[in-house]
Amino acid sequence: MPRSKASSKKQQKQQKQRGVDFKKIKRKLGRKLPPAKNATDTEIKSKAIVLPEQSVASEKAGLALSKKGLTLKELLQQTSHHNAKVRKDALLGIKDLFQRYPAELRLHRYVVIEKLRERISDNDRVVRETLFQLLKTLVFPACKEDNQGPFVSLMMAYIFNAMTHLAFDVRLMAFKFCDLVVQYYPPSFSLYAEKILQNYEDILRQNQCYLQDKGKLKSALAGLVRCLLLLPCNKRNIESCEKNFTGQRILHAFEPDVPTESAGFSLIIKKPKDLVPVLVNCFQEFIPLVHSMLLLDAQSFDCMHYILQCIDLAVGFVIYGIRQGKPALHGGPDVAVWDQTISSVLLKRFFNVFPLNATHNLSEKFDDRFFILNIVIAQIFLHYSEWICPPAVLLEKFLEFIEVALLGKICSDTRSGKAVWEKHVLSLLPFIPKLVRQVSSDWKSRLLQAFTKTFEDCSLDSSLKLACLSAIEEMLVPTDEMVCPDSSDPLFEHQIIWIRALPVFLILLDDKHPSSSQVVLHLLLRLGQRACVNSSFAWEYDNIQYSLCKFYGSCQEEGGICYGPFIRLPRDSQELSVCGLYYFSYLDQLSLNSIACCCLCPELEPFVLFRIIEVLHSSFNNGHIQIADHISFFVTLLSRFKVFPENIYPVVENDVKISNRGTFKLLTNAVCSCLSQMGDDSLVFQLLEKVILDQLLSKPPLDNACAMLRMLVMLDSKPTRLSEQSIITLSKYLSGYLIDVGHCIPEDDDDTTESALIQTCYYFFLPCFFLFDRSHKLLKLALNMMGSLITESTTSPLSQNYIQYAMDRSNRINAIVSTLLLMHKDAKVKTIISLFKVEMVNILQIIHSLQSSEEANMNIEERHKIQCAYDQLKIITGVLRNELPAI
């Protein structure tokens, strides 16, 4: 039964009366319990005590700090932290510190490298990559110019340790560090070559690397290529590489880490030999991948390309060692061992996969990457075919590939495919001359046709065109032990095609591609040297001169000159071209005219001009130029050379830079010197006499006329060799020539310019003085002609035929008197002219008659000029005043 309320209240009342031992306190959830009554208060209250000079920041004052305020010592310590993120941040901090304070790296480089090298074997990939970038971008470049020995010794021990690490990723990364050391310090490879190559061999033997990470394999193979490229190709390279490091001073603290003596390359020749089969196996691992896809991925292509380069370099170094006959090879690899090992590996396991493509044949176009790999394989085959002795079937396969590769049949038709073809097919061209000499007649014809088509189709400025020219030179100008082909040989037919194409190609190049032009000119020079001893080429080479006319210059119908590319080429190319002129068995007038047009160009350097004259004169002395053509060449030069400024006075030009009169004087002397060496002077004079007179009557500028007169004087003698008709003709011209020279003399000459004036006039009058001395009749006729020209009007035929400048009467009289006065100042000419006082008096009388004539339409100024001239001439004639009527 339930308890009643009355009984329960009764019990509660009884309990209150008896008392409670422990009072139970009810607590609400979430409320904090109050402290116990017997709890001890442990709270301590204090104030901060500030002591100066105990701040951590003040301890780092003046030190180089990173962005996070850490010193170099603290950062280096953190590189050994157990946390990978801390180690990475420490490396980034070091990079930041060195960028902000470059001097810190120079001061502590040894300590830094000694500490950082510990991270080469770091288990964290990001830490290793960060270290690599730090070394590559900052540490190694800053230490490159220092003593390299300590750096190499510090790094290589830890790199070799990482190459044997249990983690495969660390091992591959170690080769990347090794490549970095070799890249910045190439001589270091000679110290550790054997050990480096052994580690490469070990890593490549593990097939897991091919499938695990092709990117890291590519990096390791790139490093191996760099190392193999350091292997020497001749004895001099071996000695220089061995001396490079053994002769360096090593710091005493690091000497125990460095080998006491360089092993040298003579002890490591066996390593590349052992490396070849491993590389071939590595290459074989990619073959299933090749046959399974039409397009090769980039990483696989890079790896295969590096492997092929390594095979090429390793085999080449082994063959080099065999050819050198090193003592170490007598107990190791000799020719017999070579035939049994490497040859077998290459033939059975390497060349048998050729060509690389999805269908394994040459009937279809290749992917560009397959094409590049096949080119490299063919290059290796051609390099070492004489060592591996390939069977005929294999040789046919490679010859067929070379043919279709040259024709561009197996490369894609896209623009990129064309660029790839042009870039890589040139590596086959150096082997064409050797193949042409070795293969059968049928294959020789096929290869030559494909090669010629490649030469004709490639662009002018491409490297492929230059490679073709190099191969053509080797086939056109072979060595002494090579037999020249006869007319039945397919090579002879293509040689003629190439020879005829060279001048056309040279003209198409113009001056836009000077390096290519220089190659062509060098080839033409070599061809000319060979043509002298090979009659089959002499005729073809001589015909080249007609195609080269546009290369030098040509005269147009309007009288102008069209200059060819020769003018604008560098001096080296011009020298090659000029030297080639010597080897033509004959040079006809057409070719000489073209060369003369080129010589008349104002932009042509004087050195080249005189070099042309020197070579052509040597060619004349050897009978390659007819004497009449040679004389015509010289007359063309002196008669058409443009001298500027045209005014002959003053000789001391205000601006010498714009005058070429000095060059023309040197040219005149050079031509006269050549004429004096051409043989019998009387015979040469007879050939030259009429030509010179015809040119003089065409009224050339005074400089050109003076030069031609000097040519006559050079070959003339005393008494003169001029014919009677020539004396009469020349006297008429000389009268006008002397008047024009006298007219160019300014009247207001002061003391400062008088000597220069006399020297200038004397230069132009001197050939006339020589002619007058050798023929008094010539002087007499010239004086009479001067007197006749005084009374001639400016429009008369006589004046227009012989006078160019002094056309009006007063200027003409002043010019005549000035000329006679200058002749009177020369002692020798004065003696001669004194014999012709009658002619002088006649001139004086003509002037007097003209002055006193009322019919002459002259103003006061003109009459004054004539009066002054008359007075001067009267003094030198010695005529007394009373003998002639006064004006």
Secondary structure, 3 states (H helix, E strand, C coil): CCCCHHHHHHHHHHHHHHCCCCCCCCCCCCCCCCCCCCCCCCCCCCCCCCCCCCCHHHHCCCCCCCCCCCCHHHHHHHCCCCCHHHHHHHHHHHHHHHHHCHHHHHHCHHHHHHHHHHHHHCCCHHHHHHHHHHHHHHHHHHHCCCCHHHHHHHHHHHHHHHHCCCCHHHHHHHHHHHHHHHHHCHHHHHHHHHHHHHHHHHHHCCCHHHHHCHHHHHHHHHHHHHHHHCCCCCHHHHHHHHHHHHCCCCCHHHHHHCCCCCCCHHHCCHHHHHHHHHHHHHHHCCHHHHHCCCCCCHHHHHHHHHHHHHHHHHHHHHHHHHHHCCHHHHCCCCHHHHHHCHHHHHHHHCHHHCCCCCCCCCCCCCCHHHHHHHHHHHHHHHHHHHHHCCCHHHHHHHHHHHHHHHHCCCCCCCHHHHHHHHHHHHHHHHHHHHHHHHCCHHHHHHHHHHHHHHHHHCCCCCHHHHHHHHHHHHHHCCCCCCCCCCCCCHHHHHHHHHHHHHHHHHHHHCCCCHHHHHHHHHHHHHHHHHHCCCHHHHHHHHHHHHHCHHHHEEECCCCCEEECHHHHCCHHHHHHHHHHHCCCCCCCHHHHHHHHHHHCCCCCCHHHHHHHHHHHHHHHHCCCCCHHHHHHHHHHHHHHCCCCCCCCCCCCCCCHHHCCHHHHHHHHHHHHHHHHCCCCHHHHHHHHHHHHHHHHHCCCCHHHHHHHHHHHHHHCCCCCCCCHHHHHHHHHHHHHHHHHHHHCCCCCCCHHHHHHHHHHHHHHHHHHHHHHHHCHHHHHHHHHHHHHHHHCCCCCHHHHHHCCCCCCHHHHHHHHHHHHHHHHHCHHHHHHHHHHHHHHHHHHHHHHHHHHCCCCCCCHHHHHHHHHHHHHHHHHHCCCHHHCCCC
